[in-house]
Amino acid sequence: MPKERFISYPGCSRDGDPCLTVAWAGLDHLQQAKALAAHYGELQQTGAGQPKLLLVLAGLNELLPWLRQWQNQLDPEFGLKMGDYYEEYVREEAKRFGKSLSDLKQLAMTP
């Protein structure tokens, strides 16, 4: 039995890919956010539908409190506070679908 731990993102896999989307649980919140944002971009490019994109945004939204608490210092690579950056990113992307951060939170709680 492997001792590795993973975070799963049900419903967020690429179209036609039956595999569960996972991330290593050893990633910090910023690394998770970067991975989810990259996955979101890939899904957009491949024409994924709104329900799948909203699930990925809901995953990013769940990271926002931790990003603001632990990774909101100025990032030397990007010159931005990454917690603030991802909050704005998620808010703007959700708005494209007529959704708010509260809507995403509710979506994440739906079984």
MODELLER restraints for C-alpha pairs under 7 A, 6 or more apart:
rsr = mdl.restraints
at = mdl.atoms
rsr.add(forms.Gaussian(group=physical.xy_distance, feature=features.Distance(at['CA:5:A'], at['CA:24:A']), mean=6.39, stdev=0.5))
rsr.add(forms.Gaussian(group=physical.xy_distance, feature=features.Distance(at['CA:5:A'], at['CA:25:A']), mean=5.36, stdev=0.5))
rsr.add(forms.Gaussian(group=physical.xy_distance, feature=features.Distance(at['CA:6:A'], at['CA:22:A']), mean=6.23, stdev=0.5))
rsr.add(forms.Gaussian(group=physical.xy_distance, feature=features.Distance(at['CA:6:A'], at['CA:23:A']), mean=5.57, stdev=0.5))
rsr.add(forms.Gaussian(group=physical.xy_distance, feature=features.Distance(at['CA:6:A'], at['CA:24:A']), mean=4.56, stdev=0.5))
rsr.add(forms.Gaussian(group=physical.xy_distance, feature=features.Distance(at['CA:6:A'], at['CA:25:A']), mean=4.60, stdev=0.5))
rsr.add(forms.Gaussian(group=physical.xy_distance, feature=features.Distance(at['CA:7:A'], at['CA:22:A']), mean=5.41, stdev=0.5))
rsr.add(forms.Gaussian(group=physical.xy_distance, feature=features.Distance(at['CA:7:A'], at['CA:23:A']), mean=5.18, stdev=0.5))
rsr.add(forms.Gaussian(group=physical.xy_distance, feature=features.Distance(at['CA:7:A'], at['CA:24:A']), mean=6.22, stdev=0.5))
rsr.add(forms.Gaussian(group=physical.xy_distance, feature=features.Distance(at['CA:7:A'], at['CA:25:A']), mean=5.58, stdev=0.5))
rsr.add(forms.Gaussian(group=physical.xy_distance, feature=features.Distance(at['CA:8:A'], at['CA:20:A']), mean=6.90, stdev=0.5))
rsr.add(forms.Gaussian(group=physical.xy_distance, feature=features.Distance(at['CA:8:A'], at['CA:21:A']), mean=5.88, stdev=0.5))
rsr.add(forms.Gaussian(group=physical.xy_distance, feature=features.Distance(at['CA:8:A'], at['CA:22:A']), mean=4.36, stdev=0.5))
rsr.add(forms.Gaussian(group=physical.xy_distance, feature=features.Distance(at['CA:8:A'], at['CA:23:A']), mean=6.56, stdev=0.5))
rsr.add(forms.Gaussian(group=physical.xy_distance, feature=features.Distance(at['CA:9:A'], at['CA:20:A']), mean=6.95, stdev=0.5))
rsr.add(forms.Gaussian(group=physical.xy_distance, feature=features.Distance(at['CA:9:A'], at['CA:21:A']), mean=5.30, stdev=0.5))
rsr.add(forms.Gaussian(group=physical.xy_distance, feature=features.Distance(at['CA:9:A'], at['CA:22:A']), mean=5.94, stdev=0.5))
rsr.add(forms.Gaussian(group=physical.xy_distance, feature=features.Distance(at['CA:10:A'], at['CA:20:A']), mean=6.23, stdev=0.5))
rsr.add(forms.Gaussian(group=physical.xy_distance, feature=features.Distance(at['CA:10:A'], at['CA:21:A']), mean=6.60, stdev=0.5))
rsr.add(forms.Gaussian(group=physical.xy_distance, feature=features.Distance(at['CA:11:A'], at['CA:52:A']), mean=6.41, stdev=0.5))
rsr.add(forms.Gaussian(group=physical.xy_distance, feature=features.Distance(at['CA:12:A'], at['CA:21:A']), mean=6.12, stdev=0.5))
rsr.add(forms.Gaussian(group=physical.xy_distance, feature=features.Distance(at['CA:12:A'], at['CA:52:A']), mean=5.64, stdev=0.5))
rsr.add(forms.Gaussian(group=physical.xy_distance, feature=features.Distance(at['CA:12:A'], at['CA:55:A']), mean=6.48, stdev=0.5))
rsr.add(forms.Gaussian(group=physical.xy_distance, feature=features.Distance(at['CA:12:A'], at['CA:56:A']), mean=6.26, stdev=0.5))
rsr.add(forms.Gaussian(group=physical.xy_distance, feature=features.Distance(at['CA:13:A'], at['CA:19:A']), mean=6.68, stdev=0.5))
rsr.add(forms.Gaussian(group=physical.xy_distance, feature=features.Distance(at['CA:13:A'], at['CA:20:A']), mean=6.21, stdev=0.5))
rsr.add(forms.Gaussian(group=physical.xy_distance, feature=features.Distance(at['CA:13:A'], at['CA:21:A']), mean=5.32, stdev=0.5))
rsr.add(forms.Gaussian(group=physical.xy_distance, feature=features.Distance(at['CA:14:A'], at['CA:43:A']), mean=6.56, stdev=0.5))
rsr.add(forms.Gaussian(group=physical.xy_distance, feature=features.Distance(at['CA:15:A'], at['CA:48:A']), mean=6.92, stdev=0.5))
rsr.add(forms.Gaussian(group=physical.xy_distance, feature=features.Distance(at['CA:29:A'], at['CA:63:A']), mean=6.39, stdev=0.5))
rsr.add(forms.Gaussian(group=physical.xy_distance, feature=features.Distance(at['CA:29:A'], at['CA:66:A']), mean=6.60, stdev=0.5))
rsr.add(forms.Gaussian(group=physical.xy_distance, feature=features.Distance(at['CA:29:A'], at['CA:67:A']), mean=6.16, stdev=0.5))
rsr.add(forms.Gaussian(group=physical.xy_distance, feature=features.Distance(at['CA:30:A'], at['CA:67:A']), mean=6.34, stdev=0.5))
rsr.add(forms.Gaussian(group=physical.xy_distance, feature=features.Distance(at['CA:30:A'], at['CA:71:A']), mean=6.67, stdev=0.5))
rsr.add(forms.Gaussian(group=physical.xy_distance, feature=features.Distance(at['CA:33:A'], at['CA:60:A']), mean=5.94, stdev=0.5))
rsr.add(forms.Gaussian(group=physical.xy_distance, feature=features.Distance(at['CA:33:A'], at['CA:63:A']), mean=6.96, stdev=0.5))
rsr.add(forms.Gaussian(group=physical.xy_distance, feature=features.Distance(at['CA:36:A'], at['CA:56:A']), mean=6.67, stdev=0.5))
rsr.add(forms.Gaussian(group=physical.xy_distance, feature=features.Distance(at['CA:36:A'], at['CA:60:A']), mean=6.62, stdev=0.5))
rsr.add(forms.Gaussian(group=physical.xy_distance, feature=features.Distance(at['CA:40:A'], at['CA:53:A']), mean=6.47, stdev=0.5))
rsr.add(forms.Gaussian(group=physical.xy_distance, feature=features.Distance(at['CA:40:A'], at['CA:56:A']), mean=6.27, stdev=0.5))
rsr.add(forms.Gaussian(group=physical.xy_distance, feature=features.Distance(at['CA:57:A'], at['CA:90:A']), mean=6.21, stdev=0.5))
rsr.add(forms.Gaussian(group=physical.xy_distance, feature=features.Distance(at['CA:58:A'], at['CA:104:A']), mean=4.80, stdev=0.5))
rsr.add(forms.Gaussian(group=physical.xy_distance, feature=features.Distance(at['CA:58:A'], at['CA:105:A']), mean=6.24, stdev=0.5))
rsr.add(forms.Gaussian(group=physical.xy_distance, feature=features.Distance(at['CA:58:A'], at['CA:107:A']), mean=6.68, stdev=0.5))
rsr.add(forms.Gaussian(group=physical.xy_distance, feature=features.Distance(at['CA:58:A'], at['CA:108:A']), mean=5.60, stdev=0.5))
rsr.add(forms.Gaussian(group=physical.xy_distance, feature=features.Distance(at['CA:61:A'], at['CA:90:A']), mean=6.60, stdev=0.5))
rsr.add(forms.Gaussian(group=physical.xy_distance, feature=features.Distance(at['CA:61:A'], at['CA:101:A']), mean=6.93, stdev=0.5))
rsr.add(forms.Gaussian(group=physical.xy_distance, feature=features.Distance(at['CA:61:A'], at['CA:104:A']), mean=6.87, stdev=0.5))
rsr.add(forms.Gaussian(group=physical.xy_distance, feature=features.Distance(at['CA:61:A'], at['CA:105:A']), mean=6.99, stdev=0.5))
rsr.add(forms.Gaussian(group=physical.xy_distance, feature=features.Distance(at['CA:64:A'], at['CA:83:A']), mean=6.34, stdev=0.5))
rsr.add(forms.Gaussian(group=physical.xy_distance, feature=features.Distance(at['CA:64:A'], at['CA:87:A']), mean=6.24, stdev=0.5))
rsr.add(forms.Gaussian(group=physical.xy_distance, feature=features.Distance(at['CA:67:A'], at['CA:83:A']), mean=4.56, stdev=0.5))
rsr.add(forms.Gaussian(group=physical.xy_distance, feature=features.Distance(at['CA:68:A'], at['CA:83:A']), mean=4.34, stdev=0.5))
rsr.add(forms.Gaussian(group=physical.xy_distance, feature=features.Distance(at['CA:68:A'], at['CA:84:A']), mean=6.73, stdev=0.5))
rsr.add(forms.Gaussian(group=physical.xy_distance, feature=features.Distance(at['CA:71:A'], at['CA:82:A']), mean=6.30, stdev=0.5))
rsr.add(forms.Gaussian(group=physical.xy_distance, feature=features.Distance(at['CA:71:A'], at['CA:83:A']), mean=6.07, stdev=0.5))
rsr.add(forms.Gaussian(group=physical.xy_distance, feature=features.Distance(at['CA:72:A'], at['CA:81:A']), mean=4.82, stdev=0.5))
rsr.add(forms.Gaussian(group=physical.xy_distance, feature=features.Distance(at['CA:72:A'], at['CA:82:A']), mean=5.34, stdev=0.5))
rsr.add(forms.Gaussian(group=physical.xy_distance, feature=features.Distance(at['CA:72:A'], at['CA:83:A']), mean=4.72, stdev=0.5))
rsr.add(forms.Gaussian(group=physical.xy_distance, feature=features.Distance(at['CA:72:A'], at['CA:84:A']), mean=6.78, stdev=0.5))
rsr.add(forms.Gaussian(group=physical.xy_distance, feature=features.Distance(at['CA:73:A'], at['CA:81:A']), mean=5.24, stdev=0.5))
rsr.add(forms.Gaussian(group=physical.xy_distance, feature=features.Distance(at['CA:74:A'], at['CA:80:A']), mean=5.19, stdev=0.5))
rsr.add(forms.Gaussian(group=physical.xy_distance, feature=features.Distance(at['CA:74:A'], at['CA:81:A']), mean=4.48, stdev=0.5))
rsr.add(forms.Gaussian(group=physical.xy_distance, feature=features.Distance(at['CA:75:A'], at['CA:81:A']), mean=5.91, stdev=0.5))
rsr.add(forms.Gaussian(group=physical.xy_distance, feature=features.Distance(at['CA:75:A'], at['CA:82:A']), mean=6.66, stdev=0.5))
rsr.add(forms.Gaussian(group=physical.xy_distance, feature=features.Distance(at['CA:91:A'], at['CA:100:A']), mean=6.56, stdev=0.5))
rsr.add(forms.Gaussian(group=physical.xy_distance, feature=features.Distance(at['CA:91:A'], at['CA:101:A']), mean=6.16, stdev=0.5))
rsr.add(forms.Gaussian(group=physical.xy_distance, feature=features.Distance(at['CA:94:A'], at['CA:100:A']), mean=5.93, stdev=0.5))
